[in-house]
């Protein structure tokens, strides 16, 4: 079996939910793409949306590629895609453990597999290298630091691989990105399992998605993580469903809330703010943008 060279960070079965109506029965249906920065809206087949060559199979120092992560993600997508039609248009019981487990793991991978994570990891490591390199050195030229305190937690320093750590390669960053998908997906999924889940729904196609479909917000804090009090997640499942995960445990769980009279503008703004590069929709993009702009006028 041939290996996938074009590897998606937003799965095609998910993108298909947001295709233009007249393309819904095609193998490669088109969606509207609206850039955040420069460029015009355009129709693009989902095979060419949110994809990058060898994203999860970077070539190592000897020219070899590992396909394990791409295959694992494809397996998860195959399982989740079986329940997606119901999630996208029906009223699935959100308290069912199997549904929560599968969806939590899927959302966790969406958070981890976006290629902008590579740039994030680069910045973190380069900042850490700069900080450690300014410290006094031992006889081998390594930072003479045995431990560090970050966020109130003490971490022991292993300086044995300092030379490799302080001279990262493009491959080392990509390899770390792939490893984090494996290492962190389950722990993130467990956090999401503990959130209060609800869905905002509309009878008619209303909601957009983006190339970064999971929006993570905290309205009370500037610095926050998934476990910080007040952090919530916003994930469009389809043009008629948005999954919300929060910690409002005083409110009833597993509820479906009808879209309010304010319309889809506020929800779509939430998605748009967290988009990395572009909006994805099957609706008229001009109408979508007008709905978002009109929020400030109401």
Secondary structure, 3 states (H helix, E strand, C coil): CCCCCEEECCCHHHHHCCCCHHHCCCCCCEEEEEECCCCCCEEEEHHHCCEEECCCCCCCCCCCCCCHHHHHHHHHHHHHHHHHHHHHHCCCCCCCHHHHHHHHHHHHHHHHCCCHHHHHHHHHHHHHHHHHHCCCECCCCCECCCEEEECCEEEECCCCCHHHHCCCCHHHHHHHHHHHHHHHHHHHHHHHHCCEEEEEECCCCCCCEECCCEEEEECCCCCCCCCCCCEEEEEEEECCEEEEEECCCCCCCCEEEECCCCCCHHHHHHHHHHCCCEEEECCCHHHHHHHHHHHCCC
